[in-house]
Amino acid sequence: VLQKGLKENFADAQVSVVDCPDLTKEPFNFPAKGICGKPRIADVGGVPYLIPLVQKEKVYDLNTVAKDIELPGAFILGAGAVSSRVLGINAEFIPIVQTKSEKKPAVNGSYVAQINPADKGCLLEKYSSKYTDCEFGLLANLYASEGQPGKVIEVKANGRTGELNFVSCLRQTLEKHYGEKPVGMGGTFIIQKGKAKIHIMPPEFSACPLNTDEDVNNWLKFFEMKAPLICQPVIVSRDPGFDLRVEHTHCFSHHGEGGHYHQDTSPDSVQYLGYFQPAELLFRIDRPQETHLVGRD
């Protein structure tokens, strides 16, 4: 299904089932070896807690989320916002955490991408270099598993010929094929060659309400960042009525760039390599009572 869909949007695409590479090694350096074992997706909070105006009291903990999704000790990947209570500012959160279990403390391999106060560029830092907690704020889309090795879906796509970004292409392909039945996936992929359009939220929350996508885009800071970028996508083919964010991808790198992935900007030369696992369960945590569809891309 995925290979057929990708070939409509990329010059070359290959999808196969392989053994998950050891994710503790380069370029990932994750705290867990794989993305297998009781795979599940959690959609926590939501964009309505950020816009039109921020609700700073919305703070969560990844160790608590692991218990909420009935997988204490889960290995969690995804995309979210930092806890402004901890950092004192707003920033992009790239969660990569082996949550705590009865036997072991949490291992936080997450990154934070923020606007550098010095030059207004990207400042990417390892979370554990400054903080010891596993908090995040406002919203997150998370893929969780036991972090085990096992069989995964390997996706290779080179040379983008269509309009869709890599993640949207995967999601819309699933939606087209499975229709009413929601299919969720998570994992990691690398933009091996090329460049990508990435945003980082400003450190200050907007004082005036952000009521439209245009307002949001004027508030966000956009950058073109270079490969290799290691990305953590969470995808649900369609929303079965839980007010989900159906796709959300954050990325980091070893050259100081990272943030929220929108699209590659070098379609001819771009190369993607990804490892995905279909999820078995979906958890919706702290769903906003008042909602809207602004700022969902």
C-alpha positions in Angstrom: 0.0 0.0 0.0 2.7 2.5 1.0 5.0 1.7 -1.9 2.2 2.3 -4.4 1.3 5.6 -2.8 4.8 6.8 -2.5 5.5 6.1 -6.2 2.8 8.7 -7.1 4.8 11.4 -5.2 8.4 10.3 -5.6 10.6 9.3 -8.5 11.8 6.2 -6.6 10.2 4.4 -3.7 10.8 1.1 -2.0 9.0 -0.3 1.0 10.0 -3.6 2.7 9.8 -5.4 6.0 13.3 -5.6 7.7 14.8 -6.0 11.1 14.9 -2.7 12.9 18.4 -1.3 12.9 20.0 -0.7 16.3 18.7 2.7 17.2 21.3 3.2 20.0 23.9 3.6 17.2 24.6 6.6 14.9 22.9 8.6 13.6 20.0 8.0 16.1 21.8 7.5 19.4 18.4 6.7 21.0 18.2 5.2 24.5 16.4 2.1 23.2 17.4 -0.4 20.5 14.1 -0.5 18.5 10.5 0.6 18.1 8.8 -2.7 18.6 6.7 -4.3 21.3 3.1 -3.2 22.2 3.2 -0.2 19.8 0.7 2.6 20.6 0.0 6.3 19.9 -0.9 9.0 22.3 -2.3 12.4 21.3 -1.9 14.6 24.4 -3.5 18.0 24.9 -3.7 19.9 21.6 -3.2 23.1 19.6 -6.2 24.8 21.3 -4.1 25.0 24.5 -1.6 27.1 22.5 -3.8 29.2 20.3 -5.6 31.5 20.0 -4.1 32.2 23.5 -1.8 30.0 25.5 -2.9 28.0 28.6 0.4 27.7 30.4 -1.0 25.5 33.2 -1.2 22.6 30.7 1.9 20.6 31.7 2.4 16.9 31.4 5.0 14.3 32.2 6.2 11.5 29.9 6.5 9.0 32.8 2.8 9.6 33.6 1.8 9.3 30.0 3.6 5.9 29.8 1.4 4.8 32.7 -1.7 6.3 31.2 -1.2 4.4 28.0 -0.7 1.2 30.1 2.9 0.8 29.2 5.1 2.0 32.1 8.7 2.1 31.0 7.7 2.8 27.4 10.2 4.1 24.9 8.6 7.3 23.5 9.3 9.3 20.3 7.3 12.1 18.8 6.7 15.9 18.5 5.5 18.4 21.1 6.0 21.6 22.9 8.3 22.2 25.9 7.1 22.9 29.4 7.4 26.6 29.8 7.2 26.1 33.5 10.6 24.4 33.3 12.3 26.4 30.5 10.7 29.7 31.2 10.1 30.1 27.4 8.3 28.5 24.5 10.1 26.1 22.2 9.9 22.9 20.1 10.2 19.6 22.0 11.6 16.6 20.3 10.8 13.8 22.8 13.1 10.7 22.8 12.6 9.1 26.2 12.9 5.7 27.8 10.4 6.3 30.6 11.1 5.1 34.1 10.1 1.6 35.2 10.2 -0.2 38.6 13.7 -1.3 37.8 15.2 1.7 36.1 15.1 5.5 36.1 14.1 7.4 33.0 16.7 8.1 30.2 15.9 11.3 28.5 17.5 11.6 25.1 15.2 14.5 24.0 16.1 17.7 22.2 14.8 21.2 22.4 14.8 23.6 19.4 14.4 27.2 20.3 15.1 30.6 18.7 18.7 31.6 19.7 18.5 34.9 21.6 21.9 35.9 20.2 21.4 35.7 16.5 17.7 34.7 16.1 18.8 31.4 14.4 18.1 27.9 15.6 19.5 26.8 19.0 19.3 23.0 19.3 20.2 21.5 22.7 20.0 18.1 24.4 17.3 18.3 27.0 19.3 16.5 29.6 22.2 18.9 29.4 20.1 21.4 31.4 17.1 19.6 32.9 16.5 16.4 34.8 12.7 16.0 34.4 10.5 14.5 31.7 7.9 17.3 31.4 6.4 18.8 28.3 3.6 21.4 27.8 0.4 22.1 25.8 0.5 19.3 23.2 2.3 16.3 22.0 1.9 13.5 19.5 3.7 10.4 20.8 4.6 7.0 19.5 5.3 4.5 22.3 6.6 1.0 22.3 8.7 -1.4 24.5 11.7 -0.2 22.6 12.5 -3.7 21.4 14.2 -4.9 18.3 12.0 -6.6 15.7 10.5 -6.4 12.3 9.7 -2.9 11.0 8.5 -1.3 7.8 11.5 0.3 6.0 10.6 3.1 3.6 13.0 4.6 1.1 11.9 7.5 -1.1 14.1 9.6 -3.4 13.3 12.6 -5.7 10.0 14.2 -4.9 7.8 14.7 -7.9 4.5 15.6 -6.2 3.3 18.3 -3.9 3.0 16.2 -0.7 5.6 16.1 1.9 6.9 12.6 2.9 4.7 12.2 6.0 1.5 13.6 4.3 2.1 11.2 1.4 2.3 8.2 3.8 -0.8 9.3 5.7 -2.9 10.1 2.7 -1.9 6.8 1.1 -3.2 5.0 4.2 -6.4 7.0 4.3 -7.1 6.4 0.7 -6.6 2.6 1.1 -8.2 2.0 4.5 -11.0 4.6 4.3 -13.0 4.7 7.5 -10.6 2.5 9.4 -8.0 4.6 11.1 -4.4 3.3 10.8 -1.7 4.8 12.9 2.1 4.6 12.5 5.2 6.0 14.2 8.9 5.6 14.2 11.8 7.6 12.8 13.1 8.7 9.4 16.2 10.4 8.2 16.3 13.1 5.5 19.7 11.9 4.2 20.2 14.4 1.4 18.8 17.8 0.6 17.2 20.6 2.7 13.9 21.1 4.5 11.5 23.8 5.6 11.3 23.7 9.4 9.6 26.0 11.9 10.5 26.9 15.5 8.0 28.7 17.8 9.1 32.0 19.2 10.2 32.1 22.9 7.4 34.5 23.8 3.8 33.3 23.5 1.6 35.5 21.4 0.0 38.3 23.4 -2.7 38.9 20.8 -5.0 36.0 19.8 -3.9 33.9 16.8 -7.2 33.3 15.1 -6.2 32.1 11.6 -3.5 30.0 9.9 -2.1 33.2 8.5 -1.8 34.6 12.1 0.0 31.5 13.2 2.4 31.5 10.2 3.3 35.1 10.8 4.1 34.3 14.4 6.2 31.2 13.7 9.8 31.5 12.6 10.7 29.5 9.4 14.1 28.2 8.4 15.7 26.1 5.7 17.7 23.4 7.4 20.2 20.9 5.8 20.4 17.2 5.9 21.0 14.9 7.7 17.9 15.5 9.8 16.6 12.7 12.1 12.8 13.0 12.3 10.1 11.5 14.6 6.7 11.3 12.9 3.4 10.3 14.4 0.7 9.6 11.8 -3.0 8.6 12.0 -4.6 8.0 8.6 -7.9 9.7 9.7 -9.5 11.1 12.8 -12.2 8.8 14.1 -13.7 11.6 16.1 -11.2 12.3 18.9 -10.0 15.7 17.7 -6.6 14.3 16.7 -3.7 16.0 15.0 -3.4 13.4 12.3 0.3 14.1 11.5 3.1 15.8 13.4 6.8 15.5 12.9 9.8 17.0 14.7 13.4 16.6 13.9 16.9 17.0 15.3 20.4 16.8 13.9 24.0 16.5 15.0 24.9 19.9 13.4 22.7 22.1 15.5 19.5 22.3 13.5 16.0 21.0 14.3 12.3 21.8 14.8 9.0 21.1 13.2 9.2 19.5 9.7 7.0 20.9 6.9 8.5 19.8 3.6 11.8 19.2 1.8 12.9 22.2 -0.2 15.2 20.3 -2.6 12.8 17.9 -4.3 15.2 16.7 -7.0 18.0 15.6 -4.6 16.0 14.7 -1.4 16.5 11.2 0.0 14.3 9.7 2.8 15.0 6.6 4.8 12.5 5.6 7.4 11.6 2.8 9.9 7.9 2.6 10.9 5.7 0.4 13.0 1.8 0.3 12.8 0.3 1.1 16.2 -2.2 -1.3 17.9 -3.8 1.3 20.2 -4.7 5.0 20.3 -5.0 7.0 23.5 -6.5 10.5 23.6 -5.3 12.3 26.8 -6.7 15.7 28.0 -8.6 16.4 24.9 -9.5 20.2 24.7 -13.2 20.9 25.3 -13.1 23.9 23.1 -11.5 23.2 19.8 -10.7 24.5 16.3 -8.6 23.5 13.3 -6.2 26.5 13.2 -2.5 25.7 13.3 -2.8 22.0 12.7 -0.2 21.6 9.9 
